[in-house]
Amino acid sequence: MDRGVYQDYSEAERVTLGDILERYVREISPSKKAGSIEVIRIRKFLRDESICQYKASLLSGKLISAWRDQRLKHVSGSTVNRELNLLSHAINIARKEWGINISNPIEMIRRPKENRAREHRLSPSEEELLISALSETARAVNGKFRSGTRNNWIKPIVLFALETAMRRSELLSLRWENVNLIKRTALLPDTKNGDSRIVPLSTKAIAILEQLPRSIDGKVFPITPMSLRLAFTRACRRVGISDLHFHDLRHEATSRLAEKLTNILELSAVTGHKDLRMLKRYYHPRAEDLALKLG
């Protein structure tokens, strides 16, 4: 202590990784854009992963790498990397802001390879099946729904996503006060990359908006991320569409827009991509369509 080299490890020996994540949920996640989704992910992690029971002082590269290898048997490399990023940020917050004297073992281990970029294009038959699965239907005699969905917001948000290439978070945060039906634009004040963006709306997108009822909270699509995810997943399962995520609609919409907007700068202005390399990951032209253009 006289030499100024004393390190207090008492807090690190008292709290577990689970304690750190619980505090992270309370203090850090609420201030993040996708905080509600992150909270759900952390809560599930706290329930399922035994690594959360370890004291913070016992966390090591060996322990984390063993957990990584075990986790890779059940989920993809991209999922493991997202979880490692979350754990790393929580540990760094604990070190720098909460006075818990620990090292970050995640910085010392190898990361698994990322998955290949998704290239799922929505075929016309799949789109027809999906829309039919999201359409409202009458109840059966027993009061249950044979098909369709009870949530009347899911079908229009899917159709709107295919017209605008907007992200899920952008769709769910869109407010009527930022929609101009005359100029055919939608203002997004706060996007994923931190900038505002004005999205031009097609005639079909305007028609979708004009048919929507107005919610009292001012949101265009007043539903939660989890409700959207569950309804979309169930609809795909009912009609036998496999390996289709809601985010794939952004890929599909970007590819469709690229057929209308041949200028890549105009396309990036609509989709909100700053990095043209990322835009390339979202643009997936069909080989047969390119063959027709070649003549």
Secondary structure, DSSP 8 states (H G I E B T S, - for coil): -TTS-----HHHHH-BHHHHHHHHHHHTGGGSTTHHHHHHHHHHHHHH-GGGGSBGGG--HHHHHHHHHHHTTTS-HHHHHHHHHHHHHHHHHHHHTS------GGGGS--------------HHHHHHHHHHHS---B-TTS-BSSS-S-TTHHHHHHHHHHH---HHHHHH-BGGGEETTTTEEEESS-TTS--EEEE--HHHHHHHHTS---TTSBSS---HHHHHHHHHHHHHHTT--S--TTHHHHHHHHHHHHH--SHHHHHHHHT-SSHHHHHHH----HHHHHHHH-
